[in-house]
């Protein structure tokens, strides 16, 4: 019986930590002015958040791929407009949080 409670508690904490990361990710997204090029559900200069999440859905390497793309920037995946690299002053943990938020959509 205690094992069941432990499993349920562990699952609840895991889900809540993802939710907190998602909230932090949105704050990082806004703080770094990513919304200047990316909207939640509409393409502007860059792809929408929902389009990115849909493209990488089910991809086990999605988080690592997007973290690298956000850090280094690039072009050619969503069109010819290049995405600038994120400044070195943005910690890796913030990028991870933001990518988790993006992929949660």
Residue, then its C-alpha position, 0 to 999 in steps of 0.5 A: x500500500x505504501x508503495x502505491x502512495x510513493x509511486x503516485x507521489x513521485x508521478x505527481x512531483x514529476x508532472x508538477x516539475x514539468x509544469x514549473x519548467x514550462x512556466x519558467x520557459x515562457x518567462x525566459x522566452x518573453x525575457x529574451x524577446x523571442x516573441x519578436x519573431x515567434x508567436x504561439x499559433x501564427x507564423x511571423x518572421x519565424x515559425x509558430x511555437x505550435x508548429x515547432x512542437x508539432x514538427x518535433x513531436x515524437x522525436x527523442x532528440x527534439x530537446x537536444x536538437x532545439x537547445x543547440x539550435x537556440x544556442x547557435x542559431x541557423x537558417x534553412x530549416x523553416x525558410x531563408x530567414x536566419x535565426x540569431x544565436x542566443x547570447x552567451x549570457x543566457x544560461x543553458x538551464x534557461x534554454x532547456x526550460x524554454x525548449x521544454x515549454x516549446x515542446x509542451x505545446 
